[in-house]
Amino acid sequence: MSGKRQTRAVGAILRVPLDERWHTYALTLDDPDFAFFDAKTDGELGPEEIVRRAVLFRLFVFKSAVTKGRWQKVGKAAVPPQLSQPSSTFIQDALCPDRFDICVGGARRPATLEECEGLERCAVWVPEHVEERIRDHYAGVPNRWVESMRPNRLVGAVRDVLLTKWNPLSVSGPEASRTYDGYIEGISRKMKAGFDAVAEHLYALETISMRLPGDRKRCERAAKGLIAIAKRATPAR
């Protein structure tokens, strides 16, 4: 989906398509920030009414959403005071996943997992995923991209399983506790896909990443422990 090319301008109101009938609106903030409004409609709203609506969320989005014309400009509005300040986002270190930082503008400080709960992960979204997130919001269903970017609360438990039930490098001692931390993020994603996906991922790590002979029984033993963690962490419906 594309339209006429445009320049990115702070204060521009953008029409964000959701399907062939419905759309909502976004306000262009300082690059790469956008605010998305609770304004789903099949008609047209004026800029003043749009910015009075509740904000669904703020996200960093690639500017191509505007410059390639996917989100067409439909007006201009003054940026409300509550949206003029930079938003807070979090970073979870991929190599040391129990380390977090909060970023505000260009500043960055260490943070706890609890401080990061409810914040957006520091990431730049593609417009198609933003539109999917908005559709899921109105459908009342979880969004896969939001779920994948939440702070990972399972680091300690996953680390323990990797050391006690997997441990293909046979490391030991306190200094070895972070040996497999670089794999935790990828393994955590596979845990959502089920036992077979986890076991195959562990086997691939052994045979491809580590260039070891590979032990399927060991991988299956670890996968069983990891899936048990995932089940405990999933709230009952």
C-alpha positions in Angstrom: 0.0 0.0 0.0 1.5 3.3 -1.0 0.4 6.8 -2.0 2.0 10.0 -3.0 5.3 10.7 -1.4 5.4 13.2 1.5 7.9 14.7 3.9 7.8 14.0 7.6 6.7 17.0 9.6 6.1 17.4 13.3 2.4 18.1 14.0 1.1 16.4 10.8 -2.1 14.4 11.3 -1.9 11.0 9.5 -4.6 8.7 8.4 -3.7 5.2 9.4 -5.6 2.5 7.4 -6.8 -0.6 9.2 -8.7 -2.3 6.4 -10.7 -1.3 3.4 -13.3 0.5 5.5 -11.8 1.6 8.8 -9.0 3.8 9.8 -7.6 5.8 12.7 -5.2 8.7 13.1 -1.6 9.4 14.3 0.2 12.6 15.2 3.7 13.0 14.0 6.1 13.8 16.9 9.9 14.3 16.9 11.5 11.7 14.7 11.0 8.7 15.0 8.1 9.1 17.4 4.3 9.0 16.6 1.2 9.0 18.8 -1.7 6.9 17.8 -5.3 7.9 18.8 -8.3 5.9 19.9 -10.2 7.3 16.9 -11.3 4.3 14.8 -13.8 5.5 12.2 -15.1 5.0 8.7 -15.7 8.7 8.3 -13.4 11.7 8.7 -12.5 13.6 11.9 -11.1 17.1 12.2 -7.6 17.7 13.6 -8.9 19.3 16.8 -11.2 16.4 17.6 -8.5 13.9 16.8 -5.9 15.3 19.3 -8.6 15.4 22.0 -9.0 11.6 21.7 -7.2 9.2 24.1 -3.8 8.1 23.0 -3.6 4.3 22.4 0.2 4.3 22.5 3.3 6.0 21.3 5.8 4.2 19.1 8.9 4.7 17.1 8.1 4.0 13.4 10.2 4.0 10.3 9.6 7.3 8.5 8.9 5.5 5.3 5.3 5.1 6.6 5.0 8.8 5.8 7.6 9.4 3.1 6.3 6.6 0.9 2.7 7.7 1.4 1.3 4.7 3.3 0.0 7.0 6.0 -1.4 10.1 4.2 -1.4 13.5 5.8 -4.9 14.8 6.4 -4.2 17.9 8.5 -2.0 19.6 11.1 -2.3 20.3 14.8 -0.3 21.7 17.6 1.4 19.0 19.6 -0.4 18.7 23.0 1.9 19.4 26.0 1.6 15.8 27.2 3.0 14.6 23.9 5.8 17.2 23.6 8.1 15.4 26.0 10.1 12.3 24.9 8.6 9.0 25.9 10.3 6.4 28.1 11.3 3.1 26.6 13.3 0.2 27.9 16.2 -1.9 26.7 16.8 -5.5 27.8 20.4 -6.6 27.2 20.5 -9.5 24.8 23.7 -10.9 26.2 22.9 -10.2 29.9 19.1 -10.4 29.8 18.6 -9.6 33.5 20.1 -6.1 32.8 17.7 -3.4 31.9 18.0 0.3 30.9 15.3 3.0 30.6 15.8 5.5 27.8 14.3 9.0 27.7 15.4 11.1 24.7 19.1 10.6 24.5 19.5 9.7 28.2 19.9 6.2 29.4 20.0 4.8 33.0 20.0 1.4 34.6 16.6 0.1 35.7 14.9 -2.9 37.3 12.5 -5.2 35.5 9.7 -3.8 37.5 10.4 -0.3 36.3 10.3 -1.5 32.7 6.9 -3.2 33.1 4.3 -1.2 31.0 6.9 0.6 28.9 7.4 0.1 25.2 10.6 -1.7 24.2 13.1 0.6 22.5 12.4 -0.5 18.9 11.5 1.0 15.5 8.3 -0.5 14.1 7.3 -1.1 10.5 3.9 0.4 9.7 2.3 -2.9 8.8 2.9 -4.2 12.4 1.5 -1.0 13.9 -1.7 -1.4 11.9 -1.9 -5.0 13.0 -1.4 -3.9 16.6 -4.3 -1.4 16.3 -6.6 -4.0 14.7 -5.8 -6.4 17.5 -6.6 -3.7 20.1 -10.0 -3.1 18.7 -10.6 -6.9 18.3 -9.7 -7.4 22.0 -7.0 -10.0 21.3 -3.3 -10.1 22.2 -0.9 -8.7 19.6 2.0 -11.0 18.7 4.5 -8.2 18.4 3.6 -6.6 21.7 3.9 -10.1 23.4 7.3 -10.7 21.8 8.7 -7.5 23.1 7.6 -7.6 26.7 10.3 -7.7 29.3 11.4 -11.3 29.7 10.6 -12.3 33.3 11.8 -15.9 32.9 15.6 -15.2 32.7 16.5 -16.8 36.0 14.4 -20.0 35.5 15.5 -20.4 31.9 19.2 -19.9 32.9 18.9 -22.6 35.5 17.4 -25.2 33.1 20.1 -24.4 30.5 22.8 -25.0 33.1 21.3 -28.1 34.9 19.4 -29.9 32.2 21.2 -28.9 29.0 24.8 -27.6 29.4 26.3 -29.0 26.2 29.6 -27.3 27.1 29.8 -29.0 30.5 30.6 -25.7 32.3 30.4 -25.5 36.1 31.0 -23.1 39.0 29.6 -19.6 39.7 31.6 -18.0 36.9 29.7 -20.2 34.4 26.3 -19.0 35.3 26.0 -16.7 32.3 27.5 -19.0 29.7 24.3 -19.4 27.8 22.8 -16.0 28.4 23.3 -15.0 24.8 20.8 -17.8 23.8 18.1 -17.0 26.3 16.1 -14.5 24.1 15.9 -16.9 21.1 15.0 -19.8 23.3 12.3 -17.8 25.1 10.7 -17.1 21.8 10.7 -20.8 20.8 9.1 -21.7 24.2 5.9 -20.1 22.9 5.9 -22.5 20.0 6.0 -25.7 22.0 8.2 -28.6 23.0 9.3 -29.7 19.5 10.3 -26.2 18.5 12.4 -25.8 21.6 14.1 -29.2 21.3 15.0 -28.6 17.6 16.3 -25.1 18.5 18.5 -26.5 21.2 19.8 -29.2 18.9 20.5 -26.6 16.2 22.4 -24.5 18.7 24.5 -27.5 19.6 25.3 -28.7 16.1 25.4 -25.5 14.2 26.3 -22.6 16.6 28.6 -24.6 18.9 29.7 -27.2 16.3 29.2 -30.1 18.7 28.0 -33.6 17.8 24.6 -32.9 19.3 22.6 -35.0 21.8 18.8 -35.1 21.1 18.0 -36.7 24.5 19.7 -33.9 26.3 17.9 -31.3 24.2 14.5 -33.0 24.8 15.2 -33.2 28.6 16.0 -29.4 28.6 13.0 -28.7 26.4 10.7 -30.4 28.8 12.0 -28.2 31.7 11.7 -25.1 29.6 8.1 -25.8 28.5 7.2 -26.4 32.2 8.5 -22.9 33.0 6.4 -21.5 30.1 3.3 -23.3 31.4 3.8 -21.9 35.0 4.2 -18.4 33.6 1.0 -18.6 31.5 -2.0 -17.2 33.5 -5.0 -19.5 33.7 -7.9 -18.4 31.6 
